[in-house]
Amino acid sequence: MRTLVIDTATQVCSVALCNDEHVIAAAHEVIGRGHAERLLPLIAALPGKGKADQIMVNVGPGSFTGIRVGVAAAKALGLAWHINVHGYGCLALVAAMGRSQLAEPAPVDVVMTGGHGEYFFEAFDAQGHSRAPVRSVLPADLPSLAKATIVAGDIDPQRADRHWLELLPDARHWTHLRDNYPLAATPIYGRAPDAKPATFAK
């Protein structure tokens, strides 16, 4: 089973072409913005222009724009190639990447940049199962939520009793998640959108 993995939910633009657990080729760029411009050229540069039997895409939470770019591209390619498109969680991947660096399985808390000064937080057990749904929290809430000794992500909790792994999602590490049940290819934003519906006076 050949899988194209697309990850644009954060400041990273990342793609990988995998054959089961083997990574055939991958690209990973920290670009901040401009995912729409970089994604398709990165896919086109993969062997066979990324043609695969299925597509996995990071559905968030993360950047509103980045998530939409990745999901839209995945669905368009899935339609063109007549293949299935599935999603995976951003924080679940970071947790899996963190666990892969440990000598023994252990719980991992994931803290990632959110919006409006908040963080995305999700706690995972040693087997990679989420203990509770992802949530957007204030920095002051972290001490009461983050209980694991290992913390992964792009936010350093700066606590002496925590070991921090600085990680951003990388499509090539999707293989650590391949046995997990896939999500729908639908964005998970993790918080309310910034834009508000217009109201009109009667």
Summary of the structure (lengths in Angstrom):
residues: 202
radius of gyration: 17.1
end to end distance: 57.3
largest distance: 64.2
contacts: 658
relative contact order: 0.20
helix: 28%
strand: 29%
